[in-house]
Amino acid sequence: MTTMTSWDLFEDLRRAQDELLRMNRAHGQWLSPAGYLGQQYDPGASTQAWAPALDISERKDAYLVMVELPGVRAEDVEITFEDSLLTIQGERHPAGDTVGEKFHRAERRYGTFRRSITLPTHVMADTIEATAQDGVLRILVPKAPEVHAKRIQVRAGKGNAAIAGAAAKNGA
């Protein structure tokens, strides 16, 4: 009897990523420079680049990109679209005054971020809309109307005489 098991193409990648996260957390490096109890928080040390989570979905008439950006002000976000590449970039700043505070744990990431997404070429770049609410950036990318091939009807003619007559009429 043969036993069949399913194979997940990305299982090894997930396992390696989980192991890396576990190792970094064990050393207090993944979460922040002030990951251990009683360490002083250095706001300059946590301004490394980070990447916000995002979802991309498709509707009949548009693509929808949802980006988690809690604590990021709208004026600190820039969205560009060029050559089918949608780029979201900006910066998240620490809230409040951290000078003189003793942090027991600091897990949130601050600093610059950048995400780029390749979208199909059939979008209407001039009508892309972006709104932010409750820490979620919502980018609506409308699709261009479908381009249909033009059907050319073949008319019955009188052989080469009809073609020659049409060419003469068009100045050829």
Steps between C-alpha positions, in 0.01 A plus 500: 500500500634841403461790740460839336578822680440850374801723445495870568747688282546776758517287818881505514501877453242546778695270732825693435325833557347375827842379617659834417228687689540269800878550507474877467238522774716286729780751461271805526600630160185453297264694722709806568832615637332538840345154504618407850359609832661813638698605195492865408312583184702670231261647240783537249583130520155381390471704183595211274296434188192283548228371268132534587269206433271531200224316317423519128161394368333523162148602417327504165575871455810565715790376709491577872818536706461515879809597702529490880649833610396565860652817639602633158360840407364553148758772434778247575391266215583533131336284233627490142402298192740471209548228237253264674685539834298627796735625773395589856767664712522714807605516861355419840620715790494403869197645680559745782818598680720199582785696656553387858254211474609152601350242266440147621410376153494673160367286215364756255714597203570858395681657213467491125308239302453419134284243322480461121239294320490415131149531359371411153534768234125529443429746784388861495792671679333843492208381714685316779354597840655466846326539836614429855279405793565322830865433415425338163597658169257404222613544138244442226653446154225499234539270204490641150204396285571176326653541160319284250640407165322678218317262274544574133232367276601341174273598214453292192647667196577427138849366544802716421291760319334601827838529676653696211202733497527562875872568469445746215228672700738541799775647281730199504 
